[in-house]
Each structure stands twice: as structure tokens, then as C-alpha cells.
């Protein structure tokens, strides 16, 4: 019998997908080293403290349909720490806040002037909810489809401000496949006639399951190297060589990169014109969140879409409508969120200057709001946080297996047409790990490598 020799595998990136991939590979007996450019693991789930309680730098919640996340939390013994609450959504339009959660809210939504507009929008929402395949949506823009099916008034009032707020000048190019899946996911958190949606949050922050994964990775013999940015990956006759920016070199049987397309292009060996062209064709946006700690609520809603492009942010997420202010010393936590290109002038502002820029618009949402309500403010930026899926994106998503033997790529582009989330990141990590395992077995047999 041939003595089993575990494969040596590098994972680049300690976000959700990278940690899950490493965990699954370690469970199968292989050796794994994770290289993370930042100072802490977790990616967009990284945390800081408010009133002694950990809080995510970027807002997060679970949908009731997030099967992979629920399964992993159960596996880690953490599902009991998740609480589920009904939440409300609103829309800020024309200096007024409107409820926008239930069918009845839609019927009372005055910016849609006629009953025909409201009924038509409701019918479209029901059709999208029932559509399971999304067939044909990849080849048409979301705005064109909505104008055609929901009507011009609904498109102008509801959809165009949101799409332009999120995607700016390229809003007209965003695929209907992305919007369809986004709406379907949102609808999945509520029953057909429910007035509210049900969302989940982990007591103590979702950082708890990142901590649990990190601990298990260590127990299984894996290592995580923080503040270790990868400069290059090269292939020789026998192995893949990973070199850090500090000059350290390591050899591996396989390498899994969980970084953005642009970051991957900067470190990868030649990939061929077709593969590299597809990678470079995808546009990314950065996420910018200002987190405010208030002495009272700002609105009555967990999620407030801002359908007014004179406002420099896209949404206000009142986290303590989901988690409860008692966990943060009675403080009310809100995220003021937007997506930006890398050259946005907002990224040059510090927390005080950004808050001053936002302040008059927060007062438009709640005229009683005063700066004195705020005891703490911070802002967080994640570059390349969100791939933009434009028309025809489905044909431009690359394979996980790159043209370089043993080198794999798994990032948020691969979840198309789904939007980024913990759930899809977990599925992504598990998928690429299974692919690596299958390739190792095919190359070396089940008895070892």
C-alpha cells in the first residue's frame, strides 16, 4: 500500500470563502497555509467594538433561505446564538420617508401616482418572485426590463434611483439577472402576504464564526499568515511557487486565490489572452460605510433605501432594529452606506469630514436629527468589494480552474448572478475546495499524492 502524503495547498485571502475552503481541505487531511494581506481575518466580516460589543465594519444579516450559512453555523455549534426578528424597509423619496415592506405599503406609496402604476409594480414583483430560472435576464439591462414590464413611472421612481445610486454611470448596463436574483433573495425572507421580512443576526457578531473557523483551522494544523501580501505566483515543473512582498518563497502542490480579478492579475503567471481578457473585463466597486452610534433611533426602519440622487449615500441600515440597542450600551447603531469607484473624492475625507458631508442629508431623512445625537463615528472602506454584473456577464465569468495547472480562482464574480453574501461565500469556498480535492485524486489516486 502506498503511504498517503497530504498535498500542500496555499489559500490566498482569509475572507469567508478562503477560510471555508481551507477548513474543508484540512478536514480531508491536507496541509494548508493561508496568506492574508490585511491585519485580521474575515474580509468584509471583520469587526470592531462599540460599547464593549463586537460589531461588523459593514452591515450583515442572514436571510431565512441562507441554507449554507445556517448549516455551517450549526456545524460550528453557533446556530443557537442567532436571533431572528421581523424588520421593516422604507424608501426616502422627494424628502419623505415611505414604508415599503408589504403589498399594502405599495398600494399606499404616493409617488406612484395612479393605482395602475402600483398594481403593475406589484404584479411584476410577484412574477419575479415566482421566476426560478432567470432565463433571458442576462441579455437585457435591469432598467430596460423594468421600464418595459413595470412601466416608466415605476422605473423612474423606484428602480432607476437605486441602480444609479449603486452603479453610477454604468447603471444602464447592469444585467436584469443581477436584479432578479437580488429581489428573489429579498422576497425569500418573507411569506407571500407578510407585512414584514424575517432576518437573522448572530449575538456577539458574525465575527464569532470567523473566530471558530480560525480556531479549527489551527487545530487541524493549518496556519494563517496576516499582513502577508502575495507578490507573485509562478509555476515550475514540479510545484507552484508563492512569493510574498517581503520576499519569502513557498512551494505548494495547489494554490487557491480568493482575491478580486484585478488583484489576481497582478500576482498570477501568464494566463492566456482569453482568460486574462475575461478577468479584466469585469468592473469592481468599493464599499464605503460610515458607522454612527446614536443616543436614539434615526428612523422606524431597519433598511432605508435612498431614492434621491442628490443624497451622497445609497442606504441607511439601522442595525439595532435587528440586534437591539441593549447590546451596545443602549446606543443605536446605523450604517450609512454607498458604493464608489476607486477614484471617488469621498475616499479622501476623514470620518469628521465625511460626517459633515452627510449631516444635512441625514437631517432631510429626519429633520429632528442633531449632531449631538452622535457619540461615535467611524468609516470603513473595502476596495473591490462588489463586482458589477453588466449585460452578458454570464459569458465572461472565468472557470475556477485557471490555465495554470494547480492554480484556482474563487471570488465574488463566481457567484453570478447572486449578490455577495456570507451564504454564497460559504458555498463558493466549499465548491472550490471540492474541485481541488477532485483534481488531486484524479492526478494521484485516492491513496495519496
C-alpha positions as CSV (number, residue, x, y, z in Angstrom):
1,X,0.0,0.0,0.0
2,X,1.3,3.4,-0.9
3,X,1.8,5.7,2.1
4,X,-0.5,8.6,2.0
5,X,1.1,12.0,1.6
6,X,-1.0,15.1,2.1
7,X,-1.0,17.8,-0.5
8,X,0.5,21.2,0.4
9,X,-2.0,23.9,-0.5
10,X,-1.9,27.7,-0.3
11,X,-5.0,29.8,0.1
12,X,-4.6,33.5,-0.7
13,X,-7.1,35.6,1.2
14,X,-8.6,35.0,4.6
15,X,-12.1,36.2,3.9
16,X,-15.1,33.9,4.2
17,X,-14.5,31.9,1.0
18,X,-10.8,31.4,1.8
19,X,-11.4,30.3,5.4
20,X,-14.1,27.9,4.4
21,X,-12.0,26.4,1.5
22,X,-9.1,26.0,3.9
23,X,-11.2,24.3,6.5
24,X,-12.7,21.8,4.1
25,X,-9.3,21.0,2.7
26,X,-7.8,20.5,6.2
27,X,-10.7,18.2,7.1
28,X,-9.5,15.9,4.3
29,X,-6.0,15.7,5.7
30,X,-4.1,18.1,3.5
31,X,-1.8,20.8,4.8
32,X,-2.9,24.4,4.2
33,X,-1.3,27.8,4.7
34,X,-3.4,30.9,4.3
35,X,-1.9,34.3,3.3
36,X,-3.9,37.4,4.2
37,X,-2.8,40.9,3.2
38,X,-4.7,42.6,6.0
39,X,-4.2,42.6,9.8
40,X,-7.2,40.3,10.6
41,X,-9.1,37.5,9.0
42,X,-12.8,37.7,8.0
43,X,-12.7,40.1,5.0
44,X,-16.0,42.0,4.9
45,X,-16.9,40.3,8.2
46,X,-14.1,42.0,10.1
47,X,-15.2,43.7,13.4
48,X,-14.5,46.5,15.8
49,X,-16.0,47.2,19.3
50,X,-18.9,49.5,20.3
51,X,-19.7,49.7,24.0
52,X,-17.7,46.5,24.6
53,X,-19.6,44.6,22.0
54,X,-18.2,43.5,18.6
55,X,-19.8,44.9,15.5
56,X,-19.1,44.3,11.8
57,X,-17.5,47.1,9.9
58,X,-20.0,46.5,7.1
59,X,-23.7,45.6,7.8
60,X,-24.6,41.9,7.7
61,X,-27.7,39.8,8.3
62,X,-29.0,36.3,7.4
63,X,-32.0,35.5,5.2
64,X,-34.2,32.6,6.2
65,X,-33.2,31.0,2.9
66,X,-29.4,31.1,3.7
67,X,-29.0,27.4,3.9
68,X,-25.2,27.2,3.7
69,X,-24.7,29.8,6.4
70,X,-27.2,28.1,8.7
71,X,-25.7,24.7,8.1
72,X,-22.2,25.9,8.8
73,X,-23.3,27.8,12.0
74,X,-25.0,24.6,13.1
75,X,-21.8,22.6,12.4
76,X,-19.8,25.0,14.4
77,X,-22.3,24.9,17.3
78,X,-23.2,28.5,16.9
79,X,-26.7,28.3,15.4
80,X,-28.2,28.8,18.9
81,X,-26.6,32.3,19.0
82,X,-28.6,33.5,16.0
83,X,-31.7,35.5,16.7
84,X,-34.4,36.2,14.2
85,X,-36.5,39.3,14.0
86,X,-39.1,40.8,11.8
87,X,-37.8,44.0,10.1
88,X,-39.2,46.9,8.1
89,X,-38.0,48.5,4.9
90,X,-38.6,52.1,3.8
91,X,-37.8,54.4,0.9
92,X,-36.7,58.0,1.1
93,X,-38.0,59.9,-1.9
94,X,-38.7,63.6,-2.5
95,X,-37.8,64.4,1.1
96,X,-40.2,62.0,2.6
97,X,-39.8,58.5,4.1
98,X,-42.3,55.9,3.0
99,X,-42.8,52.3,4.3
100,X,-42.0,49.8,1.6
101,X,-42.2,46.3,3.1
102,X,-45.7,44.9,2.4
103,X,-48.2,44.9,-0.6
104,X,-50.2,47.4,1.4
105,X,-47.3,49.7,1.7
106,X,-47.0,49.6,-2.1
107,X,-50.7,50.4,-2.5
108,X,-50.1,53.5,-0.3
109,X,-46.9,54.6,-2.0
110,X,-47.9,58.1,-3.2
111,X,-45.0,58.7,-5.6
112,X,-46.6,56.2,-7.9
113,X,-49.5,58.5,-8.9
114,X,-52.1,56.0,-10.2
115,X,-53.5,52.7,-8.9
116,X,-52.4,51.2,-12.2
117,X,-48.7,52.0,-11.5
118,X,-48.9,50.4,-8.1
119,X,-50.7,47.3,-9.3
120,X,-48.4,46.9,-12.2
121,X,-45.3,47.1,-9.9
122,X,-46.9,44.6,-7.5
123,X,-47.6,42.2,-10.3
124,X,-44.0,42.4,-11.6
125,X,-42.7,41.8,-8.1
126,X,-44.8,38.7,-7.8
127,X,-43.7,37.5,-11.3
128,X,-40.0,37.9,-10.3
129,X,-40.6,36.1,-7.1
130,X,-42.0,33.1,-8.8
131,X,-39.4,33.0,-11.6
132,X,-37.0,30.3,-10.6
133,X,-34.7,30.3,-13.7
134,X,-34.0,33.9,-14.7
135,X,-33.9,32.7,-18.3
136,X,-33.1,35.5,-20.7
137,X,-32.3,38.1,-18.0
138,X,-28.6,38.0,-18.6
139,X,-29.0,39.6,-22.0
140,X,-31.2,42.6,-21.0
141,X,-30.4,45.5,-18.7
142,X,-32.4,45.9,-15.5
143,X,-33.6,49.4,-16.4
144,X,-34.8,48.4,-19.8
145,X,-36.6,45.3,-18.4
146,X,-38.3,47.4,-15.6
147,X,-39.4,50.1,-18.0
148,X,-40.9,47.5,-20.3
149,X,-42.7,45.5,-17.6
150,X,-43.2,47.8,-14.6
151,X,-43.8,51.0,-16.6
152,X,-41.8,54.2,-16.9
153,X,-43.1,55.8,-13.7
154,X,-42.2,52.9,-11.5
155,X,-38.8,52.6,-13.2
156,X,-38.1,56.3,-12.7
157,X,-39.3,56.5,-9.1
158,X,-38.2,53.1,-7.7
159,X,-35.6,51.3,-9.8
160,X,-33.5,54.0,-11.6
161,X,-32.6,56.0,-8.5
162,X,-31.4,52.8,-6.7
163,X,-29.5,51.5,-9.7
164,X,-27.9,54.9,-10.4
165,X,-27.1,55.3,-6.7
166,X,-25.3,52.0,-6.6
167,X,-23.7,51.8,-10.1
168,X,-23.4,55.4,-11.2
169,X,-22.8,56.0,-14.9
170,X,-22.9,52.3,-15.7
171,X,-26.4,51.7,-14.2
172,X,-27.9,51.4,-17.7
173,X,-25.6,48.4,-18.3
174,X,-26.4,46.3,-15.2
175,X,-27.9,43.0,-16.1
176,X,-31.5,42.1,-15.1
177,X,-30.2,38.7,-14.0
178,X,-28.5,40.5,-11.1
179,X,-31.6,42.5,-10.1
180,X,-33.8,39.5,-10.5
181,X,-31.7,37.4,-8.1
182,X,-31.4,40.3,-5.6
183,X,-35.1,40.7,-5.4
184,X,-35.7,37.0,-5.3
185,X,-33.3,36.7,-2.3
186,X,-35.1,39.6,-0.5
187,X,-38.5,38.1,-1.2
188,X,-37.3,34.7,0.2
189,X,-37.2,36.2,3.7
190,X,-40.9,36.8,3.9
191,X,-44.1,34.8,3.3
192,X,-46.3,35.6,0.3
193,X,-48.6,38.0,2.1
194,X,-46.3,39.0,5.0
195,X,-46.1,42.6,6.0
196,X,-42.5,42.1,7.2
197,X,-39.4,40.2,6.5
198,X,-37.6,38.0,8.9
199,X,-33.8,38.4,9.2
200,X,-31.2,36.8,11.4
201,X,-28.2,38.2,13.3
202,X,-25.6,36.4,15.5
203,X,-25.4,37.6,19.0
204,X,-21.8,38.8,19.6
205,X,-21.4,39.5,15.8
206,X,-20.7,37.2,12.9
207,X,-17.1,37.5,13.9
208,X,-17.8,34.6,16.3
209,X,-18.0,32.1,13.5
210,X,-14.9,33.6,11.9
211,X,-13.2,33.0,15.3
212,X,-14.5,29.5,15.3
213,X,-13.2,28.7,11.8
214,X,-9.8,30.2,12.7
215,X,-9.5,28.0,15.8
216,X,-10.5,24.9,13.9
217,X,-8.0,25.7,11.1
218,X,-5.3,25.9,13.8
219,X,-6.4,22.6,15.5
220,X,-6.3,20.8,12.1
221,X,-2.7,22.1,11.5
222,X,-3.4,25.0,9.2
223,X,-1.6,28.3,9.6
224,X,-2.8,31.8,8.8
225,X,-0.2,34.5,8.0
226,X,-1.6,38.0,8.5
227,X,-0.1,41.1,6.9
228,X,1.4,38.9,4.2
229,X,0.6,40.2,0.7
230,X,1.4,38.0,-2.2
231,X,3.6,39.4,-4.9
232,X,3.6,36.6,-7.4
233,X,2.6,33.0,-8.1
234,X,4.8,31.1,-10.6
235,X,4.8,27.5,-11.9
236,X,7.8,25.3,-12.3
237,X,8.0,21.7,-13.4
238,X,7.0,20.3,-10.0
239,X,5.2,22.9,-8.0
240,X,3.6,26.3,-7.7
241,X,5.8,28.9,-6.0
242,X,4.3,31.7,-4.0
243,X,6.4,34.8,-3.2
244,X,5.3,37.4,-0.6
245,X,6.1,41.1,-1.0
246,X,8.5,40.6,1.9
247,X,10.5,38.2,-0.3
248,X,9.6,34.9,1.3
249,X,9.1,32.0,-1.1
250,X,7.0,28.8,-0.5
251,X,6.2,25.8,-2.8
252,X,2.8,24.2,-3.0
253,X,1.0,21.4,-4.9
254,X,-2.0,23.7,-5.4
255,X,-2.9,27.4,-4.8
256,X,-6.4,28.8,-4.3
257,X,-6.7,32.5,-4.7
258,X,-9.8,34.2,-3.3
259,X,-8.9,37.7,-4.3
260,X,-10.5,40.1,-6.9
261,X,-9.8,39.7,-10.6
262,X,-7.6,42.7,-10.6
263,X,-5.5,41.6,-7.6
264,X,-5.2,38.1,-9.2
265,X,-4.0,39.5,-12.5
266,X,-1.3,41.4,-10.6
267,X,0.1,38.2,-9.0
268,X,-0.6,35.4,-11.4
269,X,1.7,33.9,-14.1
270,X,0.6,34.3,-17.7
271,X,-2.9,33.1,-18.1
272,X,-3.5,33.5,-21.8
273,X,-5.3,36.3,-23.6
274,X,-8.9,34.8,-23.4
275,X,-8.8,34.1,-19.6
276,X,-7.0,37.3,-18.7
277,X,-9.3,39.3,-21.0
278,X,-12.4,38.0,-19.2
279,X,-10.8,38.8,-15.8
280,X,-10.0,42.4,-16.9
281,X,-13.5,42.9,-18.4
282,X,-15.2,42.9,-15.0
283,X,-15.7,46.2,-13.3
284,X,-15.5,46.4,-9.5
285,X,-16.8,48.9,-6.9
286,X,-15.6,49.7,-3.4
287,X,-17.9,49.7,-0.4
288,X,-17.9,52.7,1.9
289,X,-19.7,52.5,5.3
290,X,-19.9,55.2,7.9
291,X,-21.0,53.7,11.3
292,X,-22.7,56.1,13.7
293,X,-23.5,55.5,17.3
294,X,-26.6,57.5,18.4
295,X,-28.5,58.1,21.6
296,X,-31.8,57.5,19.9
297,X,-33.2,55.9,16.7
298,X,-32.9,57.7,13.4
299,X,-35.9,56.1,11.7
300,X,-38.5,53.4,12.2
301,X,-36.9,51.1,9.7
302,X,-34.1,48.6,9.6
303,X,-33.3,49.2,5.9
304,X,-34.0,52.6,4.2
305,X,-33.3,52.8,0.5
306,X,-32.4,56.4,-0.6
307,X,-34.1,57.0,-3.9
308,X,-32.7,60.5,-4.3
309,X,-29.5,61.1,-6.2
310,X,-28.9,64.4,-4.6
311,X,-28.1,62.4,-1.5
312,X,-24.4,61.1,-1.4
313,X,-25.3,57.7,0.0
314,X,-27.4,54.8,-1.1
315,X,-28.9,53.3,2.1
316,X,-29.2,53.8,5.8
317,X,-29.2,50.5,7.7
318,X,-30.3,50.8,11.4
319,X,-28.5,47.8,12.8
320,X,-30.1,48.0,16.2
321,X,-33.6,47.4,14.7
322,X,-32.2,43.9,14.1
323,X,-29.8,43.3,17.0
324,X,-31.2,45.6,19.8
325,X,-29.6,48.7,21.3
326,X,-29.2,46.9,24.7
327,X,-26.3,45.0,23.3
328,X,-24.4,48.3,22.7
329,X,-25.0,50.0,26.0
330,X,-28.3,51.4,24.8
331,X,-26.7,53.1,21.8
332,X,-28.5,52.9,18.4
333,X,-26.1,51.9,15.6
334,X,-26.7,52.9,12.0
335,X,-24.7,52.2,8.8
336,X,-24.7,54.9,6.2
337,X,-23.7,53.0,3.1
338,X,-22.7,53.6,-0.5
339,X,-20.6,52.0,-3.3
340,X,-17.9,54.0,-5.0
341,X,-15.3,53.8,-7.8
342,X,-11.7,53.8,-6.5
343,X,-11.1,57.5,-7.6
344,X,-14.1,58.9,-5.6
345,X,-13.4,62.2,-3.8
346,X,-15.3,60.8,-0.7
347,X,-12.4,58.4,-0.1
348,X,-10.2,61.4,0.6
349,X,-12.2,62.6,3.6
350,X,-11.6,61.6,7.2
351,X,-14.5,60.5,9.5
352,X,-15.3,64.0,10.6
353,X,-15.3,65.5,7.1
354,X,-17.4,62.6,5.7
355,X,-19.9,63.0,8.6
356,X,-20.1,66.8,7.9
357,X,-20.8,66.0,4.2
358,X,-23.6,63.5,5.2
359,X,-25.1,65.6,8.0
360,X,-27.5,67.8,6.0
361,X,-28.8,64.8,4.2
362,X,-29.4,62.8,7.4
363,X,-31.4,65.8,8.6
364,X,-33.5,65.6,5.4
365,X,-34.4,62.0,6.4
366,X,-35.1,63.0,10.0
367,X,-35.5,66.8,10.4
368,X,-35.1,66.4,14.2
369,X,-31.6,64.8,13.8
370,X,-28.8,66.7,15.5
371,X,-25.1,66.2,15.6
372,X,-25.3,65.9,19.4
373,X,-27.1,62.6,19.0
374,X,-23.9,61.1,17.8
375,X,-21.3,59.8,20.3
376,X,-19.0,57.9,17.9
377,X,-18.4,57.9,14.2
378,X,-16.2,55.7,12.1
379,X,-15.9,54.9,8.4
380,X,-14.6,51.8,6.7
381,X,-13.7,51.3,3.0
382,X,-13.3,48.0,1.2
383,X,-11.9,48.3,-2.3
384,X,-13.1,45.8,-5.0
385,X,-15.9,44.7,-2.7
386,X,-18.6,44.3,-5.3
387,X,-18.3,43.1,-8.9
388,X,-20.7,44.8,-11.3
389,X,-22.6,42.3,-13.5
390,X,-23.4,44.1,-16.7
391,X,-25.4,42.7,-19.6
392,X,-23.9,39.4,-20.9
393,X,-21.8,38.9,-17.8
394,X,-22.6,35.2,-17.6
395,X,-20.4,34.6,-20.7
396,X,-17.5,36.5,-19.2
397,X,-17.2,34.6,-15.9
398,X,-14.0,32.6,-15.9
399,X,-13.6,29.0,-14.7
400,X,-12.3,28.3,-11.2
401,X,-9.5,26.2,-12.8
402,X,-7.1,28.6,-14.4
403,X,-5.0,27.8,-17.5
404,X,-2.1,27.2,-15.0
405,X,-2.2,23.6,-13.6
406,X,-3.0,23.6,-9.9
407,X,-3.9,27.3,-9.7
408,X,-7.5,28.1,-8.8
409,X,-9.5,31.4,-8.6
410,X,-12.7,31.8,-6.5
411,X,-14.1,35.2,-5.8
412,X,-17.3,37.2,-5.8
413,X,-17.5,37.2,-9.6
414,X,-18.1,33.4,-9.5
415,X,-21.4,33.7,-7.6
416,X,-23.1,35.3,-10.6
417,X,-26.0,36.2,-10.8
418,X,-26.2,36.2,-7.0
419,X,-25.1,39.2,-4.9
420,X,-22.3,38.9,-2.4
421,X,-23.3,37.5,1.0
422,X,-22.0,35.2,3.7
423,X,-24.1,32.4,2.3
424,X,-22.7,32.5,-1.2
425,X,-19.2,32.9,0.0
426,X,-19.5,29.7,2.1
427,X,-20.8,27.9,-1.0
428,X,-18.0,29.3,-3.1
429,X,-15.3,28.1,-0.6
430,X,-16.8,24.7,-0.4
431,X,-17.1,24.4,-4.2
432,X,-13.5,25.3,-5.0
433,X,-12.3,23.0,-2.2
434,X,-14.2,20.1,-3.6
435,X,-12.7,20.9,-7.1
436,X,-9.2,20.9,-5.7
437,X,-9.8,17.6,-3.9
438,X,-11.3,16.0,-7.1
439,X,-8.3,17.1,-9.2
440,X,-5.8,15.8,-6.6
441,X,-7.5,12.5,-6.5
442,X,-7.7,12.3,-10.3
443,X,-3.9,13.1,-10.6
444,X,-2.6,10.9,-7.8
445,X,-5.3,8.5,-6.9
446,X,-7.3,8.2,-3.7
447,X,-4.4,6.5,-1.9
448,X,-2.3,9.7,-1.8
449,X,-0.3,12.3,-3.6
